[in-house]
Amino acid sequence: MADAPDPDRLKLYSFSVFTQLSGAVTAGMIHLGDRLGLYAALASADEPMTTESLATSCGLDERWVREWAYNQAAAALIAVDTDSTPERFWLTPEAIAVLATPDSPAFGMGMFHRFPQTMAALEVMPESFRTGLGHDYDSHGPEGAVGIERSFEPWNRHHLIPTVLPALDGVVERLEAGIAIADIGCGAGGAVLLMAAAFPNSTFVGYDISQHALDRAEHRRREAGATNVRFVDPRSEPLPDDHSVDLVTTFDCIHDMTHPQEMIDAIAASLSADGVWLLVDIKGRDTFAENVRKNPMAPLMYGISVLSCMSSALSAPDGAGLGTLGLPESRAREMAGAAGFTRFRTLDVDHSVNSFYEIRP
Ligand SMILES: C[S@@+](CC[C@H](N)C(=O)[O-])C[C@H]1O[C@@H](n2cnc3c(N)ncnc32)[C@H](O)[C@@H]1O
């Protein structure tokens, strides 16, 4: 029989359990702050705001805004002057970057954008745990695709063209001259649209199995007036298998796929002899222990895996189920080798979550 709980340790343990709930509920409040324009209003104000002025500037009801602001200030996410009556609230420069500046590489609202859809997956999870079958990205609806777009695009906008592509040997020159590129798992097209704009002589195809992502990507393509990129579902138009593609990019998607090895085999069959595969994927480690030791976000990542990444990777009965942290370098090397790739180089790109690899036939 288990020992009786130690009273002090019991209090501490309960506190740590409810701290998780506090984080989850506050994440919901962050979603509202972003969605209702509360952060944008605080960021653009010339001076600290009362909840009355904040509510007025967003067209909202003051009582609700006040309770929200108390949550945010209690969580130390927004600054508050409690000596003034009523209290006044503002954003520090760091808070402005993360909460209210879509152009900042530190902007972090993407995952919060899709927070309701991510948590709604809890409703279908018990069935997934029983049957083993997960749900693909379309199960998160159109806003799920927008959330993914907002998650990755701020960093990409600052680093993809100036940092990542030049790290690939000789690729920028070829992109400038004009080559064929496939961006697989393109989502809402954030990365491929950036590349298409930067390299007008090259032609790009974005592949994704999410109809919501493809719709969003096509909408953005039309808005941008881009004519050198198109978006397709690989189930109706597979990647060419005649070695006609010069560059394949995969951004944070191989670990989400039900059949990643088949996809990697298809990438190998699509690439020309001097072609390049830029693999960008989550920086997983070889063991659970290492992931926990080296990644302070490990609990978040294992949870997101259940709700999103692993669920997608198990959305077919024979899915591989790699999940968020399931493609460490060792496995990426192994899978690339199995597809016949002979050269594998880790790129020196500084990113808090992702690893970058140049892989060649
Ligand atoms: C985390 S999102 C990344 C999206 C995009 N690369 C980005 O950086 O914004 C993963 C994407 O992979 C797509 N995906 C999953 N399995 C796929 C497959 N077999 N072929 C193409 N896309 C796939 C999903 O639909 C989803 O849009």
The ligand as an SDF file (V2000), in Angstrom:
LIG
                    3D

 27 29  0  0  0  0  0  0  0  0999 V2000
    3.2620   22.2070  -38.6740 C   0  0  0  0  0  0  0  0  0  0  0  0
    2.5760   22.3970  -40.2470 S   0  0  0  0  0  0  0  0  0  0  0  0
    3.8930   23.2660  -41.0750 C   0  0  0  0  0  0  0  0  0  0  0  0
    3.3740   24.1120  -42.2120 C   0  0  0  0  0  0  0  0  0  0  0  0
    4.3980   24.9420  -42.9760 C   0  0  0  0  0  0  0  0  0  0  0  0
    5.5120   24.1790  -43.4720 N   0  0  0  0  0  0  0  0  0  0  0  0
    4.8870   26.1030  -42.1480 C   0  0  0  0  0  0  0  0  0  0  0  0
    6.0760   26.1220  -41.7810 O   0  0  0  0  0  0  0  0  0  0  0  0
    4.0850   27.0190  -41.8720 O   0  0  0  0  0  0  0  0  0  0  0  0
    2.6420   20.7760  -40.9380 C   0  0  0  0  0  0  0  0  0  0  0  0
    1.9440   20.6610  -42.2870 C   0  0  0  0  0  0  0  0  0  0  0  0
    2.2370   19.3870  -42.8620 O   0  0  0  0  0  0  0  0  0  0  0  0
    1.1060   19.0020  -43.6060 C   0  0  0  0  0  0  0  0  0  0  0  0
    1.1820   17.5680  -43.9280 N   0  0  0  0  0  0  0  0  0  0  0  0
    1.0240   16.5060  -43.1200 C   0  0  0  0  0  0  0  0  0  0  0  0
    1.1690   15.3470  -43.8110 N   0  0  0  0  0  0  0  0  0  0  0  0
    1.4400   15.7050  -45.1070 C   0  0  0  0  0  0  0  0  0  0  0  0
    1.7200   14.9790  -46.3100 C   0  0  0  0  0  0  0  0  0  0  0  0
    1.7510   13.6440  -46.3270 N   0  0  0  0  0  0  0  0  0  0  0  0
    1.9710   15.6760  -47.4210 N   0  0  0  0  0  0  0  0  0  0  0  0
    1.9570   17.0280  -47.4280 C   0  0  0  0  0  0  0  0  0  0  0  0
    1.7010   17.7750  -46.3290 N   0  0  0  0  0  0  0  0  0  0  0  0
    1.4540   17.1250  -45.1840 C   0  0  0  0  0  0  0  0  0  0  0  0
   -0.0480   19.3840  -42.7010 C   0  0  0  0  0  0  0  0  0  0  0  0
   -1.2860   19.4240  -43.3700 O   0  0  0  0  0  0  0  0  0  0  0  0
    0.4170   20.7430  -42.1970 C   0  0  0  0  0  0  0  0  0  0  0  0
   -0.0500   21.7880  -43.0170 O   0  0  0  0  0  0  0  0  0  0  0  0
  1  2  1  0
  2  3  1  0
  2 10  1  0
  3  4  1  0
  4  5  1  0
  5  6  1  0
  5  7  1  0
  7  8  2  0
  7  9  1  0
 10 11  1  0
 11 12  1  0
 11 26  1  0
 12 13  1  0
 13 14  1  0
 13 24  1  0
 14 15  1  0
 14 23  1  0
 15 16  2  0
 16 17  1  0
 17 18  1  0
 17 23  2  0
 18 19  1  0
 18 20  2  0
 20 21  1  0
 21 22  2  0
 22 23  1  0
 24 25  1  0
 24 26  1  0
 26 27  1  0
M  CHG  2   2   1   9  -1
M  END
$$$$
